[in-house]
Amino acid sequence: MNPPLFHPGQPIVCSNDDFTVLLAQNPAIQTPKRGPIYVVRGLFDTPRGFGLTVVEINNAGVAPGFPEANFHESRFAAVPDVEELSLAELLEESVTA
């Protein structure tokens, strides 16, 4: 089996937020939406690959006695690393320009 695409603590975005089937099974489940950045909270090895939970959504109490709803990793994309610039460097560049 391939390793998971993501790791706990990694920022990701949802690229497929069509959870129609999941919501038909339990409309109380909160699901990720396209747009916001989420942070991976946990990974689950499932028969269909890896599922994940995110820090921003907690479905632990939605279906007592069942595992928390998780979302297949294929529905997400990694957030690219952005080079950090210091405010001092930006100010220096704007003053000297």
N, C-alpha and C positions, 0 to 999 in steps of 0.2 A: 504494500500500500504506500502511496505517496505521502510525504510529510504534510502537515497543515500549511496552508498558504500564509497564515497570520500567526501572531503570538500575543499572549496577554500583554496589555499595555500599549499595543500598536494602534495608531489612529487609522480609521477606515471610513469609507463612504459607501452607502447603499446604492447599488447600480440597478437593482431590480426589486421594486417595492410592491409587486403584485402578490399579496398574501391571501388571495381570495379563498383558496382551499383551507388554509390554516384558520382563517377567521370564520369560515362556515362551520368548522369543528368546534370553535370556542370564540365567540365574538368579543369576549372580555380580554383577550390577549392583546397587549400593546406590541406594535410592529415598527421596525425602522422605516423611515421615509427617505426618499432621495433628497439630497441637499446637505443636511447637517453632517458634521464630522462626529463619528462615534469612536469609542475606545473599547477594544476587545477586553472583556472581563474573564471569559472562560471558553475552553474548547471541549468538544464532546466527540468522541470517536463513534460514529454511527454506521449502520450497514451501507449507507449511501455516501460515505465520506465524512468530512468534519463539519459539525455544526458549531455555532458560536453564540455566546451571549455578549451583550455590550453593557458597559457601566451605566449608560443613560437610561436603560430600560430594565425593569425588574418584574418578571412574571412569576416569581417563585410562589406566590400565594394564589395564583389564578385557578389552578387545578390541584387542590390538595390531594396528596397521595400519588401524584404523578411527577416525573421530572420536569424541571422548568423548561418552557418552550425555548428552543434554540433555532437558529437560522442558518441555512446551508451557506458555507463559505463562498460558493460560486455567485452569490447575490451581492458580493462586496468587492471593492477595489481598495488597494492601499493608497493612503495619502502620501504623495511624494514629499521627500525631505525638502525643506526650504532652508537655504543658507541664512543663518542668523547674522544680522548686521547690527552693530552697536549704534545707539543714538548719537554718540559722540562722533563716530566716523561719518554718519550722514550729515550732521551739522557742519563738520569740518569741510566736507565736499561742497556743501551749498554755499559756504562763506568764501571759499577760494575760487569758486566758479565765476 
